[in-house]
């Protein structure tokens, strides 16, 4: 996939650029990386802070032959792959918060947005958007993000990150885990996710369209839903929403 990369200076969002390429038939692995995004998007309609030259802002076209029901598994796969790449290249002890936020020192260092496009009711392509806050310093963050976000550089006590090396590792790990998933299914990904997650065995609150609930995370189910045990011991599976570690 590394040879299918387009490097751009400034875009509104790499998601939109990758989508445009996918619509015109670009093959799997086609990737857009930008130095800066002026209107980047996060999950649940949020904005994503992407200042020039400070991070890795990238979107990859995927064309998996999968039933629609299985796309949450891809979201989790992307979290595992990027987390591994970060740990290996930077030494930062990143962990995964469901579904695929990456945290270090209790704050967010990376967000992943997986968007699916359908044709005739079937999965047509997916765009995996990855935002890694690599080299931002404390001063780069606006006030509302200072408490909740951090960068790899900050977590390394100011030592900057080699972004090219990290991008290469992200491709390596993504391709490796994607191939593993296509050959062996979700089981190995699920086990890796559970071992790298900061949410398993933790008391959490879930905010979803159905309201707020609390429970202890038990793990993942076979489709990639989060298994949550409430105070009466009942286990339910959750597939959307936002969690808060309590
Ligand atoms: C989130 O945590 O809410 C997901 C953030 C995803 C951000 C990335 S940066 C590259 C790509 N382009 C976007 O507009 N969003 C994703």
Boltz pocket constraint, residues with backbone or C-beta under 6 A from the ligand:
constraints:
  - pocket:
      binder: B
      contacts: [[A, 12], [A, 13], [A, 14], [A, 15], [A, 37], [A, 39], [A, 40], [A, 41], [A, 42], [A, 43], [A, 44], [A, 46], [A, 47], [A, 48], [A, 50], [A, 56], [A, 57], [A, 58], [A, 59], [A, 101], [A, 110], [A, 111], [A, 112], [A, 113], [A, 129], [A, 130], [A, 131], [A, 132]]
      max_distance: 6.0
